Amino acid sequence: MFDKKGQWIPLETFDDFDNGLSDLIELWSSETATQTKKDSAFAHFKEDLEAAALQWVDNKAKSKKYQSIVQELVEFEEVIKQG
């Protein structure tokens, strides 16, 4: 996610995304994080995930793993939109 300087650390591996989704949910639950930071983290996460999914589109096993994260992200996005 973000380093101590506030720079986004690109997510690349399945473990990065799996752990990153938990971090993203935790960030959105935080009362101290700004809306700008929450929105930025969500946008970066989604962008990195789309790139990873495209990278592994021809590998069924990896593609399936990334699709599970995509589905969880879609569900999380729906919760965010509902408030």
N, C-alpha and C positions, 0 to 999 in steps of 0.2 A: 504494500500500500504506500504510505508516505514515509519518508525517512525523517530524521529529527530536524532537518532543515526545511521540511515541507515539500520536498520534491517527490514526485510520483516514482515509484520503483516498478517498472514494467513486470507484469505477471507473464510467465512463460510455461511453466510445467503444470501438470494437473494438480500437484500438491499446492503450488502457488495459488491456483484458483480455488481449490477446496478450502484452504486456510483463509484466503483472501475474502471469500464470501462470508465466512464467519466474522472476520474483521469488519467487513462492510456493514453487516447487520448490527454489530456492536457499535460502530460509529453512528449509525442512524438512530440507535437507541440512546446515544449520549445526549445529555442536556447541555454539555459544554461546547460541543462541536458546532461550528457555524453552519448555516444552511448552504453557504457557498462551498465549504469544505465537503459537506455531505454530497452535494450535487456533483462536485468535481470528482470525488472518489467513485461515485456511481458511473459517471460518464467514462472515466478512465478504465474502470473494471470492465464495463460493457464493450468498450473498444478493443481492449486486449483480448477478451473472450471471443469476440467475433473474428479477430485475426487468427487466434489459435484454432478455432473451429474450422476456418478455411484451410489452414495449414494441414490439418489432419483429416480432411474430407475423404481422402482416398484410403485411409486406414480405418477399417470398420471398428476395430476394438477401441482405438483411441478416440475416434469420432463419437462412439457411443458414450464413452466416459465424459467427454466434453459436453455432449448433448444433455447429460444429466445435470450438469452445472447450469447450462442455459435454461433448462426447465425450472430449476430452483430460483434463478435470477428473475425469470418471468413472474413466478409466484410472488417473489419479494417485491417486484415492481408494482404488481397489482395491490399489494398491501400498502405500499407507499402512497399510491394514487387515492386509495380509500381514506387515507389520513390516519 
